[in-house]
Amino acid sequence: MIIDLILDRKDGAAFDPVEFGFEVMDYAETFPEIAKPIIEALESKNEQRVRHALCGYVLDNGYAPEICDYINAESWLPAWWDAE
């Protein structure tokens, strides 16, 4: 689940933004309506949009709102991936 990807990173697991994107895409095979906004945000290459989509996922699925504080404090896109 996408929440597990977020919480694993929060708990100190190694984070690779490209792998994160692939894992979200894998999740879309089962739950496309949940993953679609996050995938679209990742494809936008816009950090704020990704954070917004991740927080939307957290809140829409009843997870602790405090997780958004963590999401907003991190970068979710590759540093070398400049927005177009």
C-alpha positions as CSV (number, residue, x, y, z in Angstrom):
1,M,0.0,0.0,0.0
2,I,1.1,3.5,-0.7
3,I,0.9,4.4,3.0
4,D,3.4,1.7,3.7
5,L,5.9,3.3,1.3
6,I,5.4,6.7,3.1
7,L,5.7,5.2,6.6
8,D,8.7,3.0,5.7
9,R,10.5,6.1,4.6
10,K,9.5,8.0,7.7
11,D,10.9,5.1,9.8
12,G,14.2,5.4,8.1
13,A,14.1,3.0,5.2
14,A,16.2,3.9,2.2
15,F,14.2,6.0,-0.3
16,D,14.7,6.1,-4.0
17,P,12.2,8.5,-5.7
18,V,12.3,6.6,-9.0
19,E,11.5,3.3,-7.3
20,F,8.8,5.0,-5.3
21,G,7.2,6.1,-8.6
22,F,7.4,2.5,-9.9
23,E,5.8,1.1,-6.7
24,V,2.9,3.6,-6.9
25,M,2.4,2.6,-10.5
26,D,2.3,-1.1,-9.5
27,Y,-0.3,-0.1,-6.9
28,A,-2.4,1.4,-9.7
29,E,-2.9,-2.0,-11.2
30,T,-5.1,-2.9,-8.2
31,F,-6.5,0.5,-7.1
32,P,-6.2,2.9,-10.1
33,E,-8.6,5.5,-8.6
34,I,-6.4,5.8,-5.5
35,A,-3.0,5.9,-7.3
36,K,-4.0,8.0,-10.3
37,P,-3.7,11.5,-8.6
38,I,-0.3,10.6,-7.2
39,I,0.9,9.3,-10.5
40,E,-0.3,12.4,-12.3
41,A,1.4,14.6,-9.7
42,L,4.7,12.6,-10.1
43,E,4.5,13.0,-13.9
44,S,4.0,16.8,-13.4
45,K,7.5,16.9,-11.9
46,N,6.1,19.4,-9.4
47,E,7.1,18.8,-5.8
48,Q,4.2,20.8,-4.3
49,R,1.7,18.9,-6.5
50,V,3.2,15.5,-5.3
51,R,3.0,16.6,-1.7
52,H,-0.6,17.7,-2.2
53,A,-1.5,14.4,-3.9
54,L,0.1,12.3,-1.1
55,C,-1.6,14.3,1.6
56,G,-4.9,13.9,-0.2
57,Y,-4.3,10.2,-0.2
58,V,-3.5,10.2,3.5
59,L,-6.6,12.2,4.4
60,D,-9.0,10.6,2.0
61,N,-8.1,7.1,3.4
62,G,-8.5,8.1,7.1
63,Y,-4.8,8.0,8.0
64,A,-3.4,10.3,10.7
65,P,-3.3,13.9,9.4
66,E,0.1,14.3,11.1
67,I,1.6,12.2,8.3
68,C,1.1,15.2,6.1
69,D,3.6,17.1,8.2
70,Y,6.2,14.5,7.3
71,I,5.2,14.4,3.6
72,N,5.5,18.2,3.4
73,A,9.0,18.1,5.0
74,E,10.5,15.7,2.4
75,S,11.3,15.7,-1.3
76,W,9.5,13.0,-3.3
77,L,11.0,13.7,-6.7
78,P,14.6,13.0,-7.9
79,A,16.9,16.0,-7.3
80,W,18.1,15.7,-10.9
81,W,14.5,15.8,-12.2
82,D,14.0,19.5,-13.1
83,A,10.5,20.6,-13.7
84,E,9.6,21.4,-17.2
